[in-house]
């Protein structure tokens, strides 16, 4: 499985790269139900900038978007520099049932993926702290549900943990 022995970043979308309140419409596709100052993927370039000094960090998508759109089409929504880093997702339609996967908290989904991939080290960005094992607190950065990665305290914590992981 890709990611063995590598540095991985698990990335959720909603509440990380944009406001958490994303809705889906059959014709419109995904859209935000949030004040106008918010836009889909508005913090994706910020994430790309933070990762730029660390070319060895690979991305695993830990978002429900993968269930709806598939891994490839979900990754295509990211800037090219982030797309190039994506090596997979926590959801694998060939290896797991969607209902079983949805039943797990995000922290459990990531934990199981870490056990499968066996990275050298990893971090996770997610706005939902439920279900994250206490043993993984050093690898988890909880983002702000509206401001995502752009929240100053979150960004500082992410920078510190990313630098520490990449040393």
DSSP file (Angstrom, degrees, kcal/mol; ACC not computed):
  #  RESIDUE AA STRUCTURE BP1 BP2  ACC     N-H-->O    O-->H-N    N-H-->O    O-->H-N    TCO  KAPPA ALPHA  PHI   PSI    X-CA   Y-CA   Z-CA
    1    1 A X    >         0   0    0      0, 0.0     3,-1.2     0, 0.0     2,-0.0   0.000 360.0 360.0 360.0 137.5    0.0    0.0    0.0
    2    2 A X  T 3   +     0   0    0      1,-0.2    85,-0.1    85,-0.2     0, 0.0  -0.323 360.0  43.6 -62.9 142.3    1.3    3.4   -0.9
    3    3 A X  T >   +     0   0    0      1,-0.3     3,-2.1   115,-0.1   117,-0.3   0.253  69.3 147.3 107.6 -10.3    2.6    5.5    2.0
    4    4 A X  T <  S+     0   0    0     -3,-1.2    -1,-0.3     1,-0.3   115,-0.3  -0.395  80.0   1.1 -61.3 127.7    4.6    2.8    3.8
    5    5 A X  T 3  S+     0   0    0    113,-2.5    -1,-0.3     1,-0.2   114,-0.2   0.565 112.7 113.2  73.2   8.9    7.6    4.3    5.5
    6    6 A X  S <  S-     0   0    0     -3,-2.1   114,-1.9   112,-0.1   115,-1.4  -0.528  75.4-100.9-107.0 174.2    6.6    7.8    4.3
    7    7 A X  E     -ab  57 121A   0     49,-0.6    51,-2.9   113,-0.2     2,-0.4  -0.864  45.9-166.8 -94.2 123.7    5.4   11.0    6.0
    8    8 A X  E     -ab  58 122A   0    113,-2.1   115,-2.0    -2,-0.6     2,-0.5  -0.882  20.2-161.8-120.3 145.8    1.7   11.4    5.6
    9    9 A X  E     -ab  59 123A   0     49,-2.5    51,-2.6    -2,-0.4     2,-0.5  -0.986  13.4-151.8-121.6 118.4   -0.9   14.1    6.1
   10   10 A X  E     -ab  60 124A   0    113,-3.0   115,-2.9    -2,-0.5     2,-0.5  -0.801  18.9-164.8 -89.4 124.6   -4.5   13.1    6.4
   11   11 A X  E     -ab  61 125A   0     49,-2.4    51,-2.5    -2,-0.5     2,-0.2  -0.947  15.1-167.8-123.6 120.3   -6.8   15.9    5.2
   12   12 A X        -     0   0    0    113,-1.8    51,-0.2    -2,-0.5     5,-0.2  -0.629  12.5-152.2 -86.8 159.0  -10.5   16.3    5.7
   13   13 A X  S >>>S+     0   0    0     -2,-0.2     4,-2.6     3,-0.2     3,-2.1   0.882  70.4  71.2 -97.8 -58.0  -12.1   19.0    3.5
   14   14 A X  B 345S+e   18   0B   0      1,-0.3   113,-0.5     2,-0.2     6,-0.3  -0.459 116.3   8.2 -72.0 122.8  -15.1   20.4    5.4
   15   15 A X  T 345S+     0   0    0      3,-2.2    -1,-0.3    -2,-0.3   133,-0.2   0.442 131.6  58.2  86.2   0.1  -14.0   22.5    8.3
   16   16 A X  T <45S+     0   0    0     -3,-2.1   133,-2.7     2,-0.3   134,-0.3   0.644 116.9  20.2-120.6 -59.7  -10.4   22.3    7.1
   17   17 A X  T  <5S-     0   0    0     -4,-2.6    26,-2.6   131,-0.2    27,-0.4   0.552 137.7  -6.0 -92.4  -9.7  -10.1   23.7    3.6
   18   18 A X  B   <S-e   14   0B   0     -5,-1.0    -3,-2.2    23,-0.2    -2,-0.3  -0.953 102.2 -46.1-166.3 176.0  -13.4   25.7    3.8
   19   19 A X        -     0   0    0     -2,-0.3    -4,-0.3    20,-0.2   127,-0.2  -0.158  53.3-124.2 -51.1 147.5  -16.4   26.2    6.1
   20   20 A X  S    S+     0   0    0    125,-2.0     2,-1.7    -6,-0.3    -1,-0.1   0.664  88.4  89.1 -75.3 -16.7  -17.9   23.0    7.5
   21   21 A X        +     0   0    0    124,-0.2    12,-2.6    12,-0.1     2,-0.5  -0.509  53.7 158.4 -90.1  75.2  -21.4   23.4    6.2
   22   22 A X  E     -F   32   0C   0     -2,-1.7     2,-0.3    10,-0.2    10,-0.2  -0.824  17.0-171.7 -98.8 132.4  -21.3   21.9    2.8
   23   23 A X  E     -F   31   0C   0      8,-3.2     8,-2.5    -2,-0.5     2,-0.4  -0.825  13.8-136.0-117.6 159.7  -24.4   20.7    1.1
   24   24 A X  E     -F   30   0C   0     -2,-0.3     2,-0.4     6,-0.2     6,-0.2  -0.952  15.2-172.5-120.1 138.3  -24.9   18.6   -2.1
   25   25 A X  E  >  -F   29   0C   0      4,-1.7     4,-2.7    -2,-0.4    -2,-0.0  -0.984  29.9-127.0-127.5 140.5  -27.4   19.3   -4.8
   26   26 A X  T  4 S+     0   0    0     -2,-0.4    -1,-0.1     1,-0.2     4,-0.1   0.879 109.2  24.8 -54.7 -44.2  -28.1   17.0   -7.7
   27   27 A X  T  4 S+     0   0    0      2,-0.1    -1,-0.2     1,-0.1    -3,-0.0   0.866 129.1  41.9 -88.9 -40.3  -27.6   19.7  -10.4
   28   28 A X  T  4 S-     0   0    0      1,-0.2     2,-0.2     3,-0.0    -2,-0.2   0.766  90.8-153.6 -79.6 -26.2  -25.4   22.2   -8.5
   29   29 A X  E  <  -F   25   0C   0     -4,-2.7    -4,-1.7     2,-0.0    -1,-0.2  -0.571  56.5  -2.0  80.0-152.3  -23.1   19.7   -6.9
   30   30 A X  E    S+F   24   0C   0     -6,-0.2     2,-0.3    -2,-0.2    -6,-0.2  -0.460  72.3 164.1 -74.6 143.3  -21.4   20.7   -3.6
   31   31 A X  E     -F   23   0C   0     -8,-2.5    -8,-3.2    -2,-0.1     2,-0.4  -0.985  34.3-110.3-153.0 157.6  -22.0   24.2   -2.3
   32   32 A X  E     -F   22   0C   0     -2,-0.3     2,-0.8   -10,-0.2   -10,-0.2  -0.728   8.5-157.7 -92.2 137.7  -21.6   26.1    1.0
   33   33 A X        +     0   0    0    -12,-2.6     2,-0.3    -2,-0.4   -12,-0.1  -0.800  62.9 100.6-105.9  83.3  -24.5   27.2    3.2
   34   34 A X  S    S-     0   0    0     -2,-0.8    -2,-0.1     4,-0.1     4,-0.0  -0.946  82.1 -60.2-157.5 165.7  -22.5   29.9    4.9
   35   35 A X    >   -     0   0    0     -2,-0.3     3,-2.1     1,-0.1    -1,-0.0  -0.153  57.9-104.1 -54.6 155.5  -21.9   33.6    4.8
   36   36 A X  T 3  S+     0   0    0      1,-0.3    -1,-0.1    -3,-0.0    -3,-0.0   0.693 113.5  72.9 -59.5 -22.2  -20.6   35.0    1.5
   37   37 A X  T 3  S+     0   0    0      2,-0.0     2,-0.3     0, 0.0    -1,-0.3   0.616  87.7  79.3 -70.9  -8.7  -17.1   35.5    2.8
   38   38 A X    <   +     0   0    0     -3,-2.1     2,-0.3   -20,-0.0    -4,-0.1  -0.764  57.9 176.9-100.9 145.8  -16.6   31.7    2.6
   39   39 A X    >   -     0   0    0     -2,-0.3     3,-1.6    -8,-0.1   -20,-0.2  -0.983  39.9 -87.7-142.9 152.8  -15.9   29.7   -0.5
   40   40 A X  T 3  S+     0   0    0     -2,-0.3   -22,-0.1     1,-0.3   -26,-0.0  -0.392 111.3   0.8 -59.6 134.3  -15.3   26.1   -1.3
   41   41 A X  T >  S+     0   0    0    -22,-0.1     3,-1.6     1,-0.1     4,-0.4   0.702  82.1 147.6  61.7  25.2  -11.5   25.2   -1.0
   42   42 A X  T <  S+     0   0    0     -3,-1.6     4,-0.2     1,-0.3   -24,-0.2   0.722  73.3  43.4 -64.4 -20.1  -10.7   28.8    0.0
   43   43 A X  T 3> S+     0   0    0    -26,-2.6     4,-1.9    -4,-0.2    -1,-0.3   0.284  83.6  97.8-106.6  10.5   -7.8   27.5    2.2
   44   44 A X  H <> S+     0   0    0     -3,-1.6     4,-2.2   -27,-0.4    -1,-0.1   0.874  83.8  50.1 -68.6 -36.0   -6.4   24.9   -0.2
   45   45 A X  H  > S+     0   0    0     -4,-0.4     4,-2.4     2,-0.2    -1,-0.2   0.867 107.4  55.7 -68.1 -34.9   -3.6   27.2   -1.4
   46   46 A X  H  > S+     0   0    0      2,-0.2     4,-2.1     1,-0.2    -2,-0.2   0.917 108.3  47.7 -61.4 -43.2   -2.7   28.0    2.2
   47   47 A X  H  X S+     0   0    0     -4,-1.9     4,-1.9     1,-0.2    -2,-0.2   0.926 110.2  52.2 -63.3 -43.6   -2.2   24.3    2.8
   48   48 A X  H  X S+     0   0    0     -4,-2.2     4,-1.3     1,-0.2    -2,-0.2   0.899 109.2  50.5 -59.2 -40.9   -0.2   24.0   -0.4
   49   49 A X  H  X S+     0   0    0     -4,-2.4     4,-0.5     1,-0.2    -1,-0.2   0.901 109.1  50.7 -63.5 -41.7    2.1   26.9    0.9
   50   50 A X  H  < S+     0   0    0     -4,-2.1     3,-0.3     1,-0.2    -1,-0.2   0.838 114.0  44.6 -67.0 -32.1    2.6   25.2    4.3
   51   51 A X  H >< S+     0   0    0     -4,-1.9     3,-2.5     1,-0.2     6,-0.2   0.681  88.5  90.5 -84.0 -18.5    3.6   21.9    2.6
   52   52 A X  H 3< S+     0   0    0     -4,-1.3     3,-0.2     1,-0.3    -1,-0.2   0.839  84.5  51.6 -50.9 -42.8    5.9   23.5    0.0
   53   53 A X  T 3< S+     0   0    0     -4,-0.5     2,-0.4    -3,-0.3    -1,-0.3   0.597 107.6  58.6 -71.0  -6.4    9.0   23.3    2.2
   54   54 A X    X   +     0   0    0     -3,-2.5     3,-1.7     1,-0.1    -1,-0.2  -0.664  59.3 168.7-124.1  74.9    8.4   19.6    2.8
   55   55 A X  T 3  S+     0   0    0     -2,-0.4    -1,-0.1     1,-0.3    -2,-0.1   0.666  72.8  64.2 -65.4 -16.4    8.3   17.9   -0.6
   56   56 A X  T 3  S+     0   0    0    110,-0.1   -49,-0.6     2,-0.1     2,-0.4   0.580  75.8 105.3 -84.5  -8.7    8.3   14.4    1.0
   57   57 A X  E <   -a    7   0A   0     -3,-1.7     2,-0.3    -6,-0.2   -49,-0.2  -0.601  55.8-161.1 -77.4 126.6    5.0   14.8    2.7
   58   58 A X  E     -a    8   0A   0    -51,-2.9   -49,-2.5    -2,-0.4     2,-0.4  -0.736  11.0-128.7-104.4 155.6    2.2   12.8    0.9
   59   59 A X  E     -ac   9  86A   0     26,-2.2    28,-2.7    -2,-0.3    29,-0.8  -0.884  15.1-168.7-111.7 134.7   -1.5   13.4    1.3
   60   60 A X  E     -ac  10  88A   0    -51,-2.6   -49,-2.4    -2,-0.4     2,-0.5  -0.991  27.0-127.6-116.4 126.3   -4.2   10.9    2.2
   61   61 A X  E     +ac  11  89A   0     27,-2.6    29,-2.4    -2,-0.5    30,-0.4  -0.616  27.6 177.5 -77.7 122.1   -7.8   12.1    1.7
   62   62 A X        +     0   0    0    -51,-2.5     2,-0.3    -2,-0.5    -1,-0.1  -0.433  41.8 115.0-119.8  55.5   -9.8   11.6    4.9
   63   63 A X  S >  S-     0   0    0    -51,-0.2     3,-1.5    28,-0.1     4,-0.4  -0.923  72.9-126.6-128.4 148.3  -13.0   13.2    3.7
   64   64 A X  T >> S+     0   0    0     -2,-0.3     4,-1.4     1,-0.3     3,-0.6   0.630 100.7  82.8 -67.4 -12.6  -16.5   11.9    3.0
   65   65 A X  H 3> S+     0   0    0      1,-0.2     4,-3.2     2,-0.2     5,-0.5   0.836  82.4  62.6 -58.6 -31.6  -16.2   13.5   -0.5
   66   66 A X  H <> S+     0   0    0     -3,-1.5     4,-2.0     1,-0.2    -1,-0.2   0.873  99.8  52.1 -64.1 -36.8  -14.3   10.4   -1.5
   67   67 A X  H <4 S+     0   0    0     -3,-0.6    -1,-0.2    -4,-0.4    -2,-0.2   0.911 117.8  38.0 -64.5 -41.0  -17.4    8.3   -0.9
   68   68 A X  H  < S+     0   0    0     -4,-1.4    -2,-0.2     1,-0.1    -1,-0.2   0.903 134.8  17.7 -76.8 -43.4  -19.5   10.6   -3.1
   69   69 A X  H  < S-     0   0    0     -4,-3.2     4,-0.5     1,-0.2    -3,-0.2   0.537 103.4-114.7-111.6 -10.1  -17.1   11.4   -5.9
   70   70 A X     X  -     0   0    0     -4,-2.0     4,-1.8    -5,-0.5     5,-0.2   0.012  36.9 -79.8  84.8 158.6  -14.3    8.8   -5.7
   71   71 A X  H  > S+     0   0    0      2,-0.2     4,-2.5     1,-0.2     5,-0.2   0.917 126.0  48.4 -64.2 -45.8  -10.7    9.4   -4.8
   72   72 A X  H  > S+     0   0    0      1,-0.2     4,-1.7     2,-0.2    -1,-0.2   0.943 114.6  43.3 -63.7 -50.1   -9.6   10.7   -8.2
   73   73 A X  H  4 S+     0   0    0     -4,-0.5     4,-0.3     1,-0.2    -1,-0.2   0.820 113.8  52.7 -68.1 -30.2  -12.4   13.2   -8.7
   74   74 A X  H >< S+     0   0    0     -4,-1.8     3,-1.5     1,-0.2    -1,-0.2   0.935 108.9  49.0 -68.1 -45.9  -12.1   14.3   -5.1
   75   75 A X  H >< S+     0   0    0     -4,-2.5     3,-2.0     1,-0.3    -2,-0.2   0.834  99.4  68.0 -62.6 -32.3   -8.4   15.0   -5.5
   76   76 A X  T 3< S+     0   0    0     -4,-1.7    -1,-0.3     1,-0.3    -2,-0.2   0.645  87.7  67.2 -64.6 -13.8   -9.0   16.9   -8.7
   77   77 A X  T <  S+     0   0    0     -3,-1.5    -1,-0.3    -4,-0.3    -2,-0.2   0.581  90.0  82.5 -80.6 -10.1  -10.7   19.6   -6.7
   78   78 A X  S <  S-     0   0    0     -3,-2.0   -33,-0.0    -4,-0.2     5,-0.0  -0.515  96.2 -87.6 -90.5 159.7   -7.4   20.5   -5.1
   79   79 A X    >>  -     0   0    0     -2,-0.2     4,-2.6     1,-0.1     3,-1.0  -0.303  45.4-107.0 -59.5 153.2   -4.7   22.7   -6.5
   80   80 A X  H 3> S+     0   0    0      1,-0.3     4,-2.3     2,-0.2     5,-0.2   0.851 118.7  58.6 -53.8 -39.3   -2.2   20.8   -8.8
   81   81 A X  H 34 S+     0   0    0      1,-0.2     4,-0.3     2,-0.2    -1,-0.3   0.852 112.2  40.3 -63.9 -32.6    0.6   21.0   -6.2
   82   82 A X  H X> S+     0   0    0     -3,-1.0     3,-1.3     2,-0.2     4,-0.9   0.866 109.8  58.7 -80.6 -38.1   -1.7   19.2   -3.7
   83   83 A X  H >< S+     0   0    0     -4,-2.6     3,-1.0     1,-0.3    -2,-0.2   0.901 100.9  57.6 -54.4 -41.1   -3.1   16.8   -6.2
   84   84 A X  T 3< S+     0   0    0     -4,-2.3    -1,-0.3     1,-0.2    -2,-0.2   0.725 105.8  50.4 -64.4 -21.5    0.5   15.6   -6.9
   85   85 A X  T <4 S+     0   0    0     -3,-1.3   -26,-2.2    -4,-0.3     2,-0.3   0.656  82.9 108.5 -89.4 -18.0    0.9   14.7   -3.3
   86   86 A X  E <<  +c   59   0A   0     -3,-1.0   -26,-0.2    -4,-0.9     3,-0.1  -0.437  32.7 166.5 -70.0 124.4   -2.3   12.6   -3.0
   87   87 A X  E     -     0   0A   0    -28,-2.7     2,-0.3     1,-0.3   -85,-0.2   0.460  59.6 -49.9-114.7  -5.8   -1.6    8.9   -2.7
   88   88 A X  E     -c   60   0A   0    -29,-0.8   -27,-2.6   -17,-0.1     2,-0.3  -0.993  53.2 -95.1 165.4-165.2   -4.9    7.6   -1.6
   89   89 A X  E     -c   61   0A   0     -2,-0.3   -27,-0.2   -29,-0.3   -18,-0.0  -0.939  27.4-116.7-143.0 161.7   -7.9    7.9    0.8
   90   90 A X  S    S+     0   0    0    -29,-2.4     2,-0.5    -2,-0.3   -28,-0.1   0.769 101.7  70.0 -72.6 -24.5   -9.0    6.4    4.0
   91   91 A X        -     0   0    0    -30,-0.4     2,-0.5   -28,-0.2    -2,-0.1  -0.839  61.7-177.3 -96.7 129.6  -12.1    4.9    2.2
   92   92 A X    >>  -     0   0    0     -2,-0.5     3,-1.5     1,-0.1     4,-1.5  -0.931  12.9-161.9-126.6 104.3  -11.4    2.1   -0.3
   93   93 A X  T 34 S+     0   0    0     -2,-0.5     5,-0.1     1,-0.3    -1,-0.1   0.767  91.0  53.4 -61.6 -25.6  -14.5    1.0   -2.1
   94   94 A X  T 34 S+     0   0    0      1,-0.2    -1,-0.3     3,-0.1     3,-0.1   0.712 117.3  35.5 -79.3 -19.5  -12.9   -2.3   -3.1
   95   95 A X  T <4 S+     0   0    0     -3,-1.5     2,-0.3     1,-0.2    -2,-0.2   0.503 118.2  34.1-114.8  -6.4  -11.9   -3.2    0.4
   96   96 A X  S  < S-     0   0    0     -4,-1.5     2,-0.3     4,-0.0    -1,-0.2  -0.996  74.5-109.9-151.2 153.0  -14.7   -2.0    2.7
   97   97 A X     >  -     0   0    0     -2,-0.3     4,-2.2     1,-0.1     5,-0.2  -0.655  25.7-133.0 -82.6 138.3  -18.4   -1.5    2.8
   98   98 A X  H  > S+     0   0    0     -2,-0.3     4,-2.8     1,-0.2     5,-0.2   0.895 105.9  52.7 -57.7 -43.0  -19.5    2.1    2.8
   99   99 A X  H  > S+     0   0    0      1,-0.2     4,-1.3     2,-0.2    -1,-0.2   0.902 109.5  48.5 -62.3 -41.5  -21.9    1.6    5.7
  100  100 A X  H  > S+     0   0    0      2,-0.2     4,-0.7     1,-0.2    -1,-0.2   0.908 113.3  48.1 -63.6 -41.5  -19.2    0.1    7.8
  101  101 A X  H >< S+     0   0    0     -4,-2.2     3,-1.2     1,-0.2    -2,-0.2   0.931 109.2  51.4 -65.6 -47.2  -16.9    3.0    7.0
  102  102 A X  H 3< S+     0   0    0     -4,-2.8    -1,-0.2     1,-0.3    -2,-0.2   0.785 101.2  64.2 -62.2 -26.8  -19.5    5.7    7.7
  103  103 A X  H 3< S+     0   0    0     -4,-1.3    -1,-0.3    -5,-0.2     2,-0.2   0.781  90.2  82.8 -67.7 -27.3  -20.2    4.1   11.1
  104  104 A X  S << S-     0   0    0     -3,-1.2     2,-0.1    -4,-0.7    27,-0.0  -0.517  85.5-116.3 -80.5 144.0  -16.6    4.8   12.3
  105  105 A X    >>  -     0   0    0     -2,-0.2     4,-2.2     1,-0.1     3,-0.5  -0.413  33.8-107.5 -68.6 156.6  -15.6    8.2   13.7
  106  106 A X  H 3> S+     0   0    0      1,-0.3     4,-2.7    24,-0.2     5,-0.2   0.878 120.2  56.5 -56.1 -40.8  -13.0   10.0   11.6
  107  107 A X  H 3> S+     0   0    0     23,-0.9     4,-2.4     1,-0.2    -1,-0.3   0.883 108.6  46.9 -59.7 -38.0  -10.3    9.3   14.1
  108  108 A X  H <> S+     0   0    0     -3,-0.5     4,-2.5     2,-0.2    -1,-0.2   0.884 110.0  53.4 -70.0 -38.8  -11.0    5.6   13.9
  109  109 A X  H  X S+     0   0    0     -4,-2.2     4,-1.8     2,-0.2    -2,-0.2   0.932 113.4  43.0 -59.8 -46.3  -11.0    5.8   10.1
  110  110 A X  H  X S+     0   0    0     -4,-2.7     4,-2.8     2,-0.2     5,-0.2   0.928 111.7  54.2 -66.8 -45.0   -7.5    7.5   10.1
  111  111 A X  H  X S+     0   0    0     -4,-2.4     4,-2.1    -5,-0.2    -2,-0.2   0.922 109.5  47.6 -56.3 -45.9   -6.2    5.1   12.8
  112  112 A X  H  X S+     0   0    0     -4,-2.5     4,-1.7     1,-0.2    -1,-0.2   0.876 111.4  50.9 -64.4 -36.6   -7.1    2.1   10.7
  113  113 A X  H  X S+     0   0    0     -4,-1.8     4,-3.1     2,-0.2     5,-0.3   0.899 107.5  53.1 -67.3 -39.5   -5.6    3.6    7.6
  114  114 A X  H  X S+     0   0    0     -4,-2.8     4,-2.6     1,-0.2     5,-0.3   0.908 107.9  51.7 -60.4 -41.5   -2.3    4.3    9.5
  115  115 A X  H  < S+     0   0    0     -4,-2.1    -1,-0.2    -5,-0.2    -2,-0.2   0.871 114.1  43.7 -63.5 -35.9   -2.3    0.6   10.6
  116  116 A X  H  < S+     0   0    0     -4,-1.7    -2,-0.2    -5,-0.1    -1,-0.2   0.925 121.3  37.1 -73.6 -45.5   -2.7   -0.5    6.9
  117  117 A X  H  < S-     0   0    0     -4,-3.1    -2,-0.2    -5,-0.1    -3,-0.2   0.832  86.6-153.1 -79.5 -33.3   -0.2    2.0    5.4
  118  118 A X     <  -     0   0    0     -4,-2.6  -113,-2.5    -5,-0.3    -3,-0.1   0.965  20.1-167.8  56.4  59.5    2.5    2.0    8.2
  119  119 A X        -     0   0    0     -5,-0.3  -112,-0.2  -115,-0.3  -115,-0.1  -0.266  32.3-120.4 -70.9 162.8    3.9    5.4    7.6
  120  120 A X  S    S-     0   0    0   -114,-1.9     2,-0.3  -117,-0.3  -113,-0.2   0.910  92.6 -22.9 -66.2 -42.7    7.1    6.7    9.1
  121  121 A X  E     -b    7   0A   0   -115,-1.4  -113,-2.1     2,-0.0    -1,-0.3  -0.961  70.0-167.0-160.1 165.7    5.1    9.4   10.8
  122  122 A X  E     -b    8   0A   0     -2,-0.3     2,-0.3  -115,-0.2  -113,-0.2  -0.991  11.7-158.5-157.3 159.8    1.8   11.2   10.1
  123  123 A X  E     -b    9   0A   0   -115,-2.0  -113,-3.0    -2,-0.3     2,-0.4  -0.936  12.8-150.7-133.9 158.1   -0.5   14.2   10.9
  124  124 A X  E     -bd  10 140A   0     15,-2.5    17,-2.8    -2,-0.3     2,-0.5  -0.999   2.4-158.2-134.4 135.4   -4.2   14.7   10.5
  125  125 A X  E     +bd  11 141A   0   -115,-2.9  -113,-1.8    -2,-0.4     2,-0.3  -0.958  34.0 140.3-108.9 120.5   -6.2   17.9    9.9
  126  126 A X  E     - d   0 142A   0     15,-2.0    17,-1.7    -2,-0.5  -111,-0.1  -0.980  48.8-144.1-158.2 146.9   -9.8   17.6   10.9
  127  127 A X  S    S+     0   0    0   -113,-0.5     2,-0.7    -2,-0.3    18,-0.2   0.606  85.3  78.8 -87.6 -11.4  -12.4   19.9   12.6
  128  128 A X        -     0   0    0      1,-0.1   -21,-0.1    16,-0.1    -1,-0.1  -0.868  52.8-178.2-103.9 115.0  -14.1   16.9   14.4
  129  129 A X    >   +     0   0    0     -2,-0.7     3,-1.3     2,-0.1     2,-0.2   0.521  46.0 116.1 -87.9  -6.0  -12.2   15.8   17.5
  130  130 A X  T 3  S+     0   0    0      1,-0.2   -23,-0.9   -23,-0.0   -24,-0.2  -0.434  78.8  13.3 -69.8 133.1  -14.7   12.9   18.2
  131  131 A X  T 3  S+     0   0    0      1,-0.3     2,-0.6    -2,-0.2    -1,-0.2   0.493  83.7 137.7  86.7   4.0  -13.2    9.4   18.0
  132  132 A X    <   -     0   0    0     -3,-1.3    -1,-0.3   -25,-0.1   -24,-0.1  -0.737  58.2-119.3 -84.5 123.5   -9.5   10.4   18.0
  133  133 A X    >   -     0   0    0     -2,-0.6     3,-2.3   -26,-0.2    -1,-0.0  -0.358  14.7-128.7 -60.7 137.4   -7.5    8.1   20.2
  134  134 A X  G >  S+     0   0    0      1,-0.3     3,-1.6     2,-0.2     4,-0.2   0.811 107.2  67.4 -57.0 -30.3   -5.8   10.0   23.0
  135  135 A X  G 3  S+     0   0    0      1,-0.3    -1,-0.3     2,-0.1     3,-0.3   0.671  98.6  52.6 -65.3 -15.4   -2.5    8.2   22.0
  136  136 A X  G X> S+     0   0    0     -3,-2.3     3,-1.5     1,-0.2     4,-0.6   0.186  70.2 113.1-106.1  16.3   -2.6   10.2   18.7
  137  137 A X  G X4 S+     0   0    0     -3,-1.6     3,-0.8     1,-0.3    -1,-0.2   0.846  75.0  57.1 -57.5 -34.6   -3.0   13.7   20.2
  138  138 A X  G 34 S+     0   0    0     -3,-0.3    -1,-0.3     1,-0.2    -2,-0.1   0.718 110.0  45.1 -69.8 -19.8    0.5   14.6   18.9
  139  139 A X  G <4 S+     0   0    0     -3,-1.5   -15,-2.5   -16,-0.1     2,-0.5   0.437  99.3  85.2-101.3  -1.4   -0.6   13.8   15.3
  140  140 A X  E <<  -d  124   0A   0     -3,-0.8     2,-0.5    -4,-0.6   -15,-0.2  -0.875  50.1-173.4-110.3 132.1   -4.0   15.5   15.4
  141  141 A X  E     -d  125   0A   0    -17,-2.8   -15,-2.0    -2,-0.5     2,-0.6  -0.972  16.3-149.6-120.3 114.4   -4.7   19.2   14.6
  142  142 A X  E     -d  126   0A   0     -2,-0.5   -15,-0.3   -17,-0.2     2,-0.1  -0.738  16.3-154.2 -85.9 121.1   -8.2   20.2   15.2
  143  143 A X        -     0   0    0    -17,-1.7     2,-0.4    -2,-0.6     6,-0.2  -0.416  26.4 -93.1 -88.8 167.5   -9.2   23.0   12.9
  144  144 A X  B  >  -G  148   0D   0      4,-1.2     4,-2.8     1,-0.1     6,-0.1  -0.681  31.9-130.8 -81.5 131.1  -11.9   25.6   13.4
  145  145 A X  T  4 S+     0   0    0     -2,-0.4  -125,-2.0     1,-0.2  -124,-0.2   0.737 103.1  24.7 -60.1 -24.8  -15.2   24.5   11.9
  146  146 A X  T  4 S+     0   0    0   -127,-0.2    -1,-0.2     2,-0.1  -131,-0.1   0.809 131.2  36.6-103.6 -44.5  -15.7   27.8   10.1
  147  147 A X  T >4 S-     0   0    0      1,-0.2     3,-1.6  -132,-0.1    -2,-0.2   0.618  85.8-175.7 -88.4 -13.1  -12.2   29.2    9.6
  148  148 A X  B ><  -G  144   0D   0     -4,-2.8     3,-1.3     1,-0.3    -4,-1.2  -0.221  65.7 -11.4  59.1-139.0  -10.6   25.8    9.0
  149  149 A X  T 3  S+     0   0    0   -133,-2.7    -1,-0.3     1,-0.2     6,-0.1   0.694 126.9  74.3 -66.7 -20.6   -6.8   25.9    8.6
  150  150 A X  T <   +     0   0    0     -3,-1.6    -1,-0.2  -134,-0.3     2,-0.2   0.598  64.7 110.6 -74.9 -11.4   -6.9   29.7    8.4
  151  151 A X  S <> S-     0   0    0     -3,-1.3     4,-3.0    -4,-0.2     5,-0.2  -0.500  73.7-132.2 -63.2 127.1   -7.5   30.2   12.1
  152  152 A X  H  > S+     0   0    0      1,-0.2     4,-2.2    -2,-0.2     5,-0.2   0.866 103.8  46.5 -54.1 -43.5   -4.3   31.7   13.5
  153  153 A X  H  > S+     0   0    0      2,-0.2     4,-2.2     1,-0.2    -1,-0.2   0.897 114.8  47.8 -66.8 -38.9   -4.0   29.3   16.5
  154  154 A X  H  > S+     0   0    0      2,-0.2     4,-2.8    -3,-0.2    -2,-0.2   0.935 111.2  50.3 -65.4 -46.8   -4.7   26.3   14.2
  155  155 A X  H  X S+     0   0    0     -4,-3.0     4,-2.6     1,-0.2    -2,-0.2   0.896 110.7  49.6 -60.5 -41.4   -2.2   27.4   11.6
  156  156 A X  H  X S+     0   0    0     -4,-2.2     4,-2.3    -5,-0.2    -1,-0.2   0.929 112.0  47.7 -63.9 -45.3    0.5   27.9   14.3
  157  157 A X  H  X S+     0   0    0     -4,-2.2     4,-2.5     1,-0.2     5,-0.2   0.919 112.7  49.6 -61.6 -43.1   -0.1   24.4   15.8
  158  158 A X  H  X S+     0   0    0     -4,-2.8     4,-2.8     2,-0.2     5,-0.2   0.927 110.0  50.2 -62.4 -45.7   -0.1   22.8   12.3
  159  159 A X  H  X S+     0   0    0     -4,-2.6     4,-2.5     1,-0.2    -1,-0.2   0.920 112.5  47.7 -58.3 -44.6    3.2   24.5   11.4
  160  160 A X  H  X S+     0   0    0     -4,-2.3     4,-2.3     1,-0.2    -2,-0.2   0.926 115.4  43.3 -63.8 -45.9    4.8   23.4   14.6
  161  161 A X  H  X S+     0   0    0     -4,-2.5     4,-2.3     2,-0.2    -2,-0.2   0.863 114.0  51.3 -70.2 -35.8    3.6   19.8   14.3
  162  162 A X  H  X S+     0   0    0     -4,-2.8     4,-1.9    -5,-0.2    -2,-0.2   0.930 111.3  47.3 -66.4 -44.9    4.5   19.6   10.6
  163  163 A X  H  X S+     0   0    0     -4,-2.5     4,-0.7    -5,-0.2    -2,-0.2   0.926 112.8  49.4 -61.1 -45.2    8.0   20.9   11.2
  164  164 A X  H >< S+     0   0    0     -4,-2.3     3,-0.7     1,-0.2    -1,-0.2   0.901 111.2  49.3 -61.5 -41.9    8.5   18.4   14.1
  165  165 A X  H 3< S+     0   0    0     -4,-2.3    -1,-0.2     1,-0.2    -2,-0.2   0.864 111.7  49.2 -65.0 -34.9    7.3   15.5   11.9
  166  166 A X  H 3<        0   0    0     -4,-1.9    -1,-0.2     1,-0.2    -2,-0.2   0.495 360.0 360.0 -88.7  -3.2    9.6   16.5    9.0
  167  167 A X    <<        0   0    0     -3,-0.7    -1,-0.2    -4,-0.7    -2,-0.1   0.499 360.0 360.0 -69.7 360.0   12.8   16.8   11.1
